[in-house]
Amino acid sequence: MSIANTVGLILAAAIALLLVAALLFPEKF
């Protein structure tokens, strides 16, 4: 895998975690 693909996967995972956190803990946002 290239560096660009790795960075893209990390960004996608971070965004997914933020969305899940926003759904589970809406009072913190």
TORKE-701528 format. One record per atom (N, C-alpha, C, O): residue in three letters; atom name; x, y, z. Coordinates in Angstrom, 3 decimals, m for minus. Layout:
REM residues N
<r><res>Ala</res><atom>CA</atom><east>X</east><north>Y</north><up>Z</up></r>
...
//
This chain:
REM residues 29
<r><res>Met</res><atom>N</atom><east>0.843</east><north>m1.205</north><up>0.000</up></r>
<r><res>Met</res><atom>CA</atom><east>0.000</east><north>0.000</north><up>0.000</up></r>
<r><res>Met</res><atom>C</atom><east>0.876</east><north>1.252</north><up>0.000</up></r>
<r><res>Met</res><atom>O</atom><east>1.951</east><north>1.278</north><up>0.599</up></r>
<r><res>Ser</res><atom>N</atom><east>0.396</east><north>2.274</north><up>m0.678</up></r>
<r><res>Ser</res><atom>CA</atom><east>1.151</east><north>3.519</north><up>m0.725</up></r>
<r><res>Ser</res><atom>C</atom><east>0.830</east><north>4.372</north><up>0.499</up></r>
<r><res>Ser</res><atom>O</atom><east>m0.115</east><north>4.102</north><up>1.239</up></r>
<r><res>Ile</res><atom>N</atom><east>1.633</east><north>5.395</north><up>0.687</up></r>
<r><res>Ile</res><atom>CA</atom><east>1.408</east><north>6.275</north><up>1.839</up></r>
<r><res>Ile</res><atom>C</atom><east>0.056</east><north>6.974</north><up>1.715</up></r>
<r><res>Ile</res><atom>O</atom><east>m0.640</east><north>7.161</north><up>2.713</up></r>
<r><res>Ala</res><atom>N</atom><east>m0.313</east><north>7.359</north><up>0.503</up></r>
<r><res>Ala</res><atom>CA</atom><east>m1.588</east><north>8.057</north><up>0.301</up></r>
<r><res>Ala</res><atom>C</atom><east>m2.754</east><north>7.163</north><up>0.712</up></r>
<r><res>Ala</res><atom>O</atom><east>m3.702</east><north>7.626</north><up>1.347</up></r>
<r><res>Asn</res><atom>N</atom><east>m2.685</east><north>5.879</north><up>0.348</up></r>
<r><res>Asn</res><atom>CA</atom><east>m3.770</east><north>4.972</north><up>0.718</up></r>
<r><res>Asn</res><atom>C</atom><east>m3.845</east><north>4.815</north><up>2.232</up></r>
<r><res>Asn</res><atom>O</atom><east>m4.936</east><north>4.777</north><up>2.800</up></r>
<r><res>Thr</res><atom>N</atom><east>m2.691</east><north>4.724</north><up>2.884</up></r>
<r><res>Thr</res><atom>CA</atom><east>m2.678</east><north>4.578</north><up>4.342</up></r>
<r><res>Thr</res><atom>C</atom><east>m3.284</east><north>5.801</north><up>5.012</up></r>
<r><res>Thr</res><atom>O</atom><east>m4.088</east><north>5.681</north><up>5.937</up></r>
<r><res>Val</res><atom>N</atom><east>m2.889</east><north>6.989</north><up>4.535</up></r>
<r><res>Val</res><atom>CA</atom><east>m3.434</east><north>8.223</north><up>5.109</up></r>
<r><res>Val</res><atom>C</atom><east>m4.943</east><north>8.280</north><up>4.894</up></r>
<r><res>Val</res><atom>O</atom><east>m5.682</east><north>8.676</north><up>5.795</up></r>
<r><res>Gly</res><atom>N</atom><east>m5.398</east><north>7.894</north><up>3.724</up></r>
<r><res>Gly</res><atom>CA</atom><east>m6.834</east><north>7.907</north><up>3.438</up></r>
<r><res>Gly</res><atom>C</atom><east>m7.595</east><north>6.983</north><up>4.369</up></r>
<r><res>Gly</res><atom>O</atom><east>m8.668</east><north>7.337</north><up>4.859</up></r>
<r><res>Leu</res><atom>N</atom><east>m7.047</east><north>5.796</north><up>4.616</up></r>
<r><res>Leu</res><atom>CA</atom><east>m7.716</east><north>4.856</north><up>5.521</up></r>
<r><res>Leu</res><atom>C</atom><east>m7.756</east><north>5.409</north><up>6.938</up></r>
<r><res>Leu</res><atom>O</atom><east>m8.762</east><north>5.268</north><up>7.633</up></r>
<r><res>Ile</res><atom>N</atom><east>m6.671</east><north>6.034</north><up>7.367</up></r>
<r><res>Ile</res><atom>CA</atom><east>m6.640</east><north>6.602</north><up>8.722</up></r>
<r><res>Ile</res><atom>C</atom><east>m7.669</east><north>7.723</north><up>8.844</up></r>
<r><res>Ile</res><atom>O</atom><east>m8.373</east><north>7.809</north><up>9.850</up></r>
<r><res>Leu</res><atom>N</atom><east>m7.762</east><north>8.581</north><up>7.828</up></r>
<r><res>Leu</res><atom>CA</atom><east>m8.740</east><north>9.670</north><up>7.874</up></r>
<r><res>Leu</res><atom>C</atom><east>m10.164</east><north>9.117</north><up>7.885</up></r>
<r><res>Leu</res><atom>O</atom><east>m11.016</east><north>9.606</north><up>8.627</up></r>
<r><res>Ala</res><atom>N</atom><east>m10.420</east><north>8.102</north><up>7.065</up></r>
<r><res>Ala</res><atom>CA</atom><east>m11.759</east><north>7.507</north><up>7.017</up></r>
<r><res>Ala</res><atom>C</atom><east>m12.106</east><north>6.890</north><up>8.365</up></r>
<r><res>Ala</res><atom>O</atom><east>m13.234</east><north>7.029</north><up>8.838</up></r>
<r><res>Ala</res><atom>N</atom><east>m11.147</east><north>6.208</north><up>8.989</up></r>
<r><res>Ala</res><atom>CA</atom><east>m11.400</east><north>5.590</north><up>10.295</up></r>
<r><res>Ala</res><atom>C</atom><east>m11.656</east><north>6.664</north><up>11.348</up></r>
<r><res>Ala</res><atom>O</atom><east>m12.534</east><north>6.500</north><up>12.195</up></r>
<r><res>Ala</res><atom>N</atom><east>m10.897</east><north>7.763</north><up>11.305</up></r>
<r><res>Ala</res><atom>CA</atom><east>m11.086</east><north>8.837</north><up>12.279</up></r>
<r><res>Ala</res><atom>C</atom><east>m12.463</east><north>9.468</north><up>12.127</up></r>
<r><res>Ala</res><atom>O</atom><east>m13.132</east><north>9.741</north><up>13.123</up></r>
<r><res>Ile</res><atom>N</atom><east>m12.893</east><north>9.703</north><up>10.887</up></r>
<r><res>Ile</res><atom>CA</atom><east>m14.222</east><north>10.288</north><up>10.653</up></r>
<r><res>Ile</res><atom>C</atom><east>m15.310</east><north>9.332</north><up>11.133</up></r>
<r><res>Ile</res><atom>O</atom><east>m16.289</east><north>9.762</north><up>11.742</up></r>
<r><res>Ala</res><atom>N</atom><east>m15.143</east><north>8.035</north><up>10.861</up></r>
<r><res>Ala</res><atom>CA</atom><east>m16.132</east><north>7.051</north><up>11.300</up></r>
<r><res>Ala</res><atom>C</atom><east>m16.215</east><north>7.037</north><up>12.820</up></r>
<r><res>Ala</res><atom>O</atom><east>m17.309</east><north>6.963</north><up>13.379</up></r>
<r><res>Leu</res><atom>N</atom><east>m15.068</east><north>7.106</north><up>13.496</up></r>
<r><res>Leu</res><atom>CA</atom><east>m15.080</east><north>7.107</north><up>14.963</up></r>
<r><res>Leu</res><atom>C</atom><east>m15.777</east><north>8.360</north><up>15.485</up></r>
<r><res>Leu</res><atom>O</atom><east>m16.517</east><north>8.291</north><up>16.466</up></r>
<r><res>Leu</res><atom>N</atom><east>m15.550</east><north>9.504</north><up>14.841</up></r>
<r><res>Leu</res><atom>CA</atom><east>m16.210</east><north>10.733</north><up>15.277</up></r>
<r><res>Leu</res><atom>C</atom><east>m17.721</east><north>10.625</north><up>15.108</up></r>
<r><res>Leu</res><atom>O</atom><east>m18.476</east><north>11.063</north><up>15.977</up></r>
<r><res>Leu</res><atom>N</atom><east>m18.169</east><north>10.039</north><up>13.987</up></r>
<r><res>Leu</res><atom>CA</atom><east>m19.608</east><north>9.892</north><up>13.759</up></r>
<r><res>Leu</res><atom>C</atom><east>m20.223</east><north>8.966</north><up>14.804</up></r>
<r><res>Leu</res><atom>O</atom><east>m21.290</east><north>9.260</north><up>15.344</up></r>
<r><res>Val</res><atom>N</atom><east>m19.555</east><north>7.851</north><up>15.092</up></r>
<r><res>Val</res><atom>CA</atom><east>m20.070</east><north>6.913</north><up>16.099</up></r>
<r><res>Val</res><atom>C</atom><east>m20.108</east><north>7.584</north><up>17.469</up></r>
<r><res>Val</res><atom>O</atom><east>m21.081</east><north>7.431</north><up>18.208</up></r>
<r><res>Ala</res><atom>N</atom><east>m19.050</east><north>8.331</north><up>17.814</up></r>
<r><res>Ala</res><atom>CA</atom><east>m19.016</east><north>9.014</north><up>19.107</up></r>
<r><res>Ala</res><atom>C</atom><east>m20.141</east><north>10.051</north><up>19.190</up></r>
<r><res>Ala</res><atom>O</atom><east>m20.769</east><north>10.199</north><up>20.238</up></r>
<r><res>Ala</res><atom>N</atom><east>m20.394</east><north>10.762</north><up>18.102</up></r>
<r><res>Ala</res><atom>CA</atom><east>m21.455</east><north>11.771</north><up>18.100</up></r>
<r><res>Ala</res><atom>C</atom><east>m22.821</east><north>11.116</north><up>18.296</up></r>
<r><res>Ala</res><atom>O</atom><east>m23.704</east><north>11.686</north><up>18.937</up></r>
<r><res>Leu</res><atom>N</atom><east>m22.987</east><north>9.907</north><up>17.735</up></r>
<r><res>Leu</res><atom>CA</atom><east>m24.269</east><north>9.219</north><up>17.890</up></r>
<r><res>Leu</res><atom>C</atom><east>m24.426</east><north>8.651</north><up>19.298</up></r>
<r><res>Leu</res><atom>O</atom><east>m25.517</east><north>8.685</north><up>19.866</up></r>
<r><res>Leu</res><atom>N</atom><east>m23.324</east><north>8.124</north><up>19.864</up></r>
<r><res>Leu</res><atom>CA</atom><east>m23.408</east><north>7.492</north><up>21.186</up></r>
<r><res>Leu</res><atom>C</atom><east>m23.411</east><north>8.529</north><up>22.308</up></r>
<r><res>Leu</res><atom>O</atom><east>m24.079</east><north>8.345</north><up>23.325</up></r>
<r><res>Phe</res><atom>N</atom><east>m22.656</east><north>9.629</north><up>22.117</up></r>
<r><res>Phe</res><atom>CA</atom><east>m22.553</east><north>10.634</north><up>23.176</up></r>
<r><res>Phe</res><atom>C</atom><east>m22.902</east><north>12.020</north><up>22.644</up></r>
<r><res>Phe</res><atom>O</atom><east>m22.030</east><north>12.885</north><up>22.563</up></r>
<r><res>Pro</res><atom>N</atom><east>m24.162</east><north>12.244</north><up>22.281</up></r>
<r><res>Pro</res><atom>CA</atom><east>m24.543</east><north>13.544</north><up>21.687</up></r>
<r><res>Pro</res><atom>C</atom><east>m24.388</east><north>14.700</north><up>22.671</up></r>
<r><res>Pro</res><atom>O</atom><east>m24.247</east><north>15.849</north><up>22.251</up></r>
<r><res>Glu</res><atom>N</atom><east>m24.413</east><north>14.416</north><up>23.983</up></r>
<r><res>Glu</res><atom>CA</atom><east>m24.329</east><north>15.509</north><up>24.952</up></r>
<r><res>Glu</res><atom>C</atom><east>m22.928</east><north>16.119</north><up>24.993</up></r>
<r><res>Glu</res><atom>O</atom><east>m22.743</east><north>17.218</north><up>25.517</up></r>
<r><res>Lys</res><atom>N</atom><east>m21.943</east><north>15.408</north><up>24.441</up></r>
<r><res>Lys</res><atom>CA</atom><east>m20.573</east><north>15.934</north><up>24.462</up></r>
<r><res>Lys</res><atom>C</atom><east>m20.280</east><north>16.805</north><up>23.249</up></r>
<r><res>Lys</res><atom>O</atom><east>m19.210</east><north>17.409</north><up>23.184</up></r>
<r><res>Phe</res><atom>N</atom><east>m21.187</east><north>16.889</north><up>22.291</up></r>
<r><res>Phe</res><atom>CA</atom><east>m20.941</east><north>17.679</north><up>21.090</up></r>
<r><res>Phe</res><atom>C</atom><east>m21.890</east><north>18.867</north><up>21.016</up></r>
<r><res>Phe</res><atom>O</atom><east>m21.828</east><north>19.649</north><up>20.067</up></r>
//
